[in-house]
């Protein structure tokens, strides 16, 4: 399975000037919705991610809202595990009400695209507070070129070394190139 080919085929890899969820700027953006709205592509991607994680002994698969929900659900389905998602409530990452987590359970976190890893770290903090053990993180795209470190096993289907910049250091801003703010996030 070639995730880069899927990104190209779905026109999900964009170039321009983008403000990322992290607040950083970049000249490349992975428009995950172009993949997520195609169930056949999601099935292929999540099946491959599940294969890379199937050797782990876990109880639950966790995905942060919004981008990780569909992916985590599909990975959970492939692995025959329970599924949980997190969401922000009053600016804080929380487990969606109605899900029952217990101390001692083992979890894999599934995320779509990582630039700084902020959302994954928020989910990790939430799970640790509930005494849930994080065994691994599964990613569709790692924008750090493999430099991200969550302190647990991390599997990414595609690792790209895409530069991102603080807005004050952004060369695209300095050239007055109009900025796009794709996607949506409740992250503050």
Phi and psi in degrees as a GROMACS rama.xvg file:
@    title "Ramachandran Plot"
@    xaxis  label "Phi"
@    yaxis  label "Psi"
@TYPE xy
-112.607  100.611  UNK-2
-62.4464  -35.4519  UNK-3
-63.7007  -38.2905  UNK-4
-63.8964  -38.874  UNK-5
-65.3437  -41.6072  UNK-6
-60.7207  -42.1132  UNK-7
-67.2986  -46.7705  UNK-8
-60.5977  -35.5833  UNK-9
-93.1807  3.06695  UNK-10
57.0287  37.9759  UNK-11
-88.8762  -18.6853  UNK-12
-95.2459  107.317  UNK-13
-106.131  151.639  UNK-14
-120.771  149.417  UNK-15
156.63  -137.966  UNK-16
-132.751  112.801  UNK-17
-126.378  143.439  UNK-18
-96.2316  121.393  UNK-19
-86.3702  165.779  UNK-20
-55.8254  -33.7368  UNK-21
-68.1657  -13.6823  UNK-22
96.0341  -14.1575  UNK-23
-76.4259  164.099  UNK-24
-110.622  152.879  UNK-25
-153.22  159.672  UNK-26
-94.9676  -1.53688  UNK-27
-131.693  146.649  UNK-28
-144.369  136.416  UNK-29
-99.9915  110.382  UNK-30
-86.6022  86.9874  UNK-31
-60.0674  -28.0414  UNK-32
-62.0791  -26.9402  UNK-33
-67.5812  -21.7  UNK-34
-94.1883  -47.0193  UNK-35
-62.8662  -27.4067  UNK-36
-81.3155  5.57984  UNK-37
-119.945  93.2197  UNK-38
-53.2483  -32.8336  UNK-39
-65.4387  -36.9415  UNK-40
-71.6526  -41.257  UNK-41
-59.8977  -42.7789  UNK-42
-60.3967  -44.4477  UNK-43
-63.3904  -49.5069  UNK-44
-62.4536  -47.8289  UNK-45
-72.5509  -30.447  UNK-46
-62.6914  -43.4043  UNK-47
-66.0795  -42.4545  UNK-48
-64.5267  -41.2001  UNK-49
-60.8092  -40.5174  UNK-50
-59.4004  -38.1838  UNK-51
-72.8259  -17.5703  UNK-52
-112.939  -1.77311  UNK-53
-65.9623  -18.048  UNK-54
-79.3721  -5.46589  UNK-55
-89.8761  142.282  UNK-56
-91.4509  102.852  UNK-57
-135.792  162.952  UNK-58
-103.343  -36.8933  UNK-59
-137.832  154.35  UNK-60
-115.733  128.74  UNK-61
-118.804  134.427  UNK-62
-129.39  134.97  UNK-63
-77.2471  141.2  UNK-64
-70.4753  143.746  UNK-65
-97.7459  -38.35  UNK-66
-58.2945  -32.1575  UNK-67
-86.6556  -10.0563  UNK-68
-63.3122  -56.9239  UNK-69
-60.4016  -43.3739  UNK-70
-66.9109  -45.5953  UNK-71
-63.9109  -40.1276  UNK-72
-60.2847  -46.1216  UNK-73
-67.8551  -38.5262  UNK-74
-64.9976  -42.9766  UNK-75
-59.2607  -42.5995  UNK-76
-61.0563  -45.1455  UNK-77
-63.2078  -35.8965  UNK-78
-91.0475  -6.95344  UNK-79
68.3081  35.5884  UNK-80
-115.936  165.976  UNK-81
-73.9731  155.83  UNK-82
-121.194  139.996  UNK-83
-139.921  148.085  UNK-84
-129.608  155.487  UNK-85
-106.241  159.199  UNK-86
-149.921  160.509  UNK-87
-87.234  133.042  UNK-88
-130.414  119.843  UNK-89
53.9361  40.273  UNK-90
80.3029  -1.65479  UNK-91
-111.941  137.839  UNK-92
-71.4673  128.23  UNK-93
-136.778  161.027  UNK-94
-77.1686  133.246  UNK-95
-56.8302  131.911  UNK-96
-58.7838  145.904  UNK-97
102.972  -19.7316  UNK-98
-88.1664  139.788  UNK-99
-109.983  105.266  UNK-100
-108.769  145.505  UNK-101
-125.291  146.866  UNK-102
-56.1403  138.718  UNK-103
95.4696  -14.2319  UNK-104
-67.5361  156.299  UNK-105
-113.32  138.423  UNK-106
-132.256  152.251  UNK-107
-114.974  133.697  UNK-108
-98.3641  131.528  UNK-109
-113.999  127.537  UNK-110
-131.61  154.597  UNK-111
-77.7144  -69.5562  UNK-112
-130.435  134.889  UNK-113
-118.411  129.794  UNK-114
-111.782  -56.7195  UNK-115
-109.986  -17.949  UNK-116
83.8627  9.97263  UNK-117
-57.0794  -46.4225  UNK-118
-65.6542  -41.1607  UNK-119
-62.452  -42.458  UNK-120
-64.6618  -35.6764  UNK-121
-63.5964  -43.0256  UNK-122
-64.2957  -42.9061  UNK-123
-58.3275  -44.7907  UNK-124
-60.3343  -44.8849  UNK-125
-61.7201  -45.0545  UNK-126
-67.2259  -40.6454  UNK-127
-62.4255  -38.0648  UNK-128
-62.6356  -27.6304  UNK-129
-91.5966  4.30696  UNK-130
62.0998  34.7848  UNK-131
-94.3181  130.63  UNK-132
-82.7666  126.969  UNK-133
-90.6826  117.851  UNK-134
-92.9768  -35.9947  UNK-135
-161.426  165.116  UNK-136
-124.507  131.685  UNK-137
-113.439  132.482  UNK-138
-126.238  147.944  UNK-139
-80.3652  -53.1413  UNK-140
-131.397  127.307  UNK-141
-102.888  109.487  UNK-142
-79.773  -0.759363  UNK-143
-93.8628  1.07838  UNK-144
68.5808  29.9442  UNK-145
88.5446  7.28825  UNK-146
-85.6964  -14.9872  UNK-147
-67.2452  138.677  UNK-148
-135.089  112.274  UNK-149
-99.4546  0.638619  UNK-150
79.46  5.25611  UNK-151
-137.015  167.976  UNK-152
-53.8809  132.454  UNK-153
-127.842  125.389  UNK-154
-115.625  124.264  UNK-155
-124.032  140.72  UNK-156
-74.9189  -29.9105  UNK-157
-144.785  130.575  UNK-158
-115.197  118.185  UNK-159
-119.568  138.472  UNK-160
-95.3121  82.8104  UNK-161
-103.1  120.745  UNK-162
-69.259  143.599  UNK-163
-135.273  156.736  UNK-164
-134.032  148.446  UNK-165
-64.9679  143.441  UNK-166
-51.8058  -37.2793  UNK-167
-69.7153  -17.1556  UNK-168
-109.895  4.12672  UNK-169
-71.9515  119.493  UNK-170
-67.4909  -25.5057  UNK-171
-71.0229  -38.6958  UNK-172
-63.9784  -41.1631  UNK-173
-63.76  -25.1237  UNK-174
-92.2426  6.20583  UNK-175
57.3801  33.9256  UNK-176
-78.739  126.205  UNK-177
-55.6853  142.952  UNK-178
-100.359  143.263  UNK-179
-107.272  141.916  UNK-180
-120.43  83.1199  UNK-181
-78.4957  167.535  UNK-182
68.4252  -170.379  UNK-183
-151.725  141.633  UNK-184
-151.922  146.499  UNK-185
-91.2307  9.16166  UNK-186
-68.0995  136.968  UNK-187
